[in-house]
Amino acid sequence: MCRRSVRMRVKKLQKLIPLGQGLNPDRLLLRTADYILLLRLQINVLQTLSQLSDSLIKLVSFCYGKVEVFARTTIANEEEKGSLEPFRSFPE
């Protein structure tokens, strides 16, 4: 019963691990360990990309806010000087 259970689990593992089908149990376990390390690396890369993305979004939001304030201030200054009038006289 125990050997049969082990064989069934090896077959299941062979289906789960890429290129695992047909490998003997020793090779399968080595390939499984490598695959686990690969998956951990992929998780680390995705977490890092997510953190970078969050930081980039915050930076863009911050810069956009600064540009928006600058644009409003510039428009207000130009309106005070009256230099925006030619732009408003375009036919609609």
BASELUM-962387 format. One line per 3 residues: number of its first residue (from 1); their letters; for each residue x, y, z of C-alpha. Coordinates in steps of 0.2 Angstrom, whole numbers. Example, Ala and Ser with C-alpha at 12.3 -4.5 7.8 and 13.67 -1.06 7.14 Angstrom:
1	AS	62,-22,39 ~ 68,-5,36
***
This chain:
1	MCR	0,0,0 ~ 14,12,4 ~ 23,9,-12
4	RSV	8,12,-22 ~ 4,28,-13 ~ 22,34,-16
7	RMR	20,30,-35 ~ 3,39,-36 ~ 11,54,-28
10	VKK	26,54,-40 ~ 14,53,-54 ~ 5,68,-48
13	LQK	21,77,-45 ~ 27,73,-63 ~ 11,81,-69
16	LIP	14,97,-59 ~ 32,100,-63 ~ 36,107,-80
19	LGQ	45,93,-90 ~ 43,81,-75 ~ 34,67,-84
22	GLN	45,52,-87 ~ 58,58,-74 ~ 64,45,-61
25	PDR	60,50,-43 ~ 78,56,-39 ~ 78,68,-54
28	LLL	60,73,-51 ~ 64,79,-34 ~ 79,89,-40
31	RTA	68,97,-53 ~ 55,100,-41 ~ 67,109,-29
34	DYI	73,120,-44 ~ 56,124,-49 ~ 51,130,-31
37	LLL	67,141,-32 ~ 61,148,-49 ~ 44,151,-42
40	RLQ	51,160,-27 ~ 62,171,-38 ~ 47,175,-49
43	INV	37,181,-33 ~ 52,192,-28 ~ 53,200,-45
46	LQT	34,203,-46 ~ 34,210,-28 ~ 48,222,-33
49	LSQ	39,227,-49 ~ 24,231,-39 ~ 33,241,-26
52	LSD	42,251,-41 ~ 25,253,-49 ~ 17,260,-33
55	SLI	32,272,-31 ~ 31,278,-49 ~ 12,281,-47
58	KLV	16,291,-31 ~ 29,301,-40 ~ 18,304,-56
61	SFC	4,310,-44 ~ 16,322,-35 ~ 23,329,-51
64	YGK	6,331,-59 ~ 0,340,-44 ~ 15,352,-45
67	VEV	12,355,-64 ~ -6,358,-61 ~ -2,371,-47
70	FAR	11,379,-59 ~ -1,379,-73 ~ -15,387,-63
73	TTI	-3,400,-56 ~ 4,404,-73 ~ -13,406,-80
76	ANE	-19,417,-66 ~ -3,428,-68 ~ -6,429,-87
79	EEK	-24,434,-84 ~ -19,448,-72 ~ -8,455,-86
82	GSL	-21,453,-99 ~ -9,442,-110 ~ -22,428,-112
85	EPF	-34,439,-121 ~ -28,434,-139 ~ -30,416,-135
88	RSF	-48,419,-130 ~ -53,428,-146 ~ -52,413,-157
91	PE	-68,410,-166 ~ -78,395,-159
***
